[in-house]
């Protein structure tokens, strides 16, 4: 298999199609992790890992914020 230029990082690498959901793609674009021009294009393994890690980290942060909000509401109700 020939190396090609990754459309996200522009490094020479083996590219593969990546199956992110529409919601994941929308989140990555809105966070600035992925440009619209690379949506649907094959990416290198490094970019795929970075994007997956960004999704996981942002989900972790959002979950922590939801827990904090829930605790604050419970404290006010007490």
Secondary structure, DSSP 8 states (H G I E B T S, - for coil): ---EE-TTT--EE--B-----HHHHHHHHHHTSS-GGGTTS-B-HHHHHHHHHHHHHHHHHHHHHHHHHHHHHHHHH-
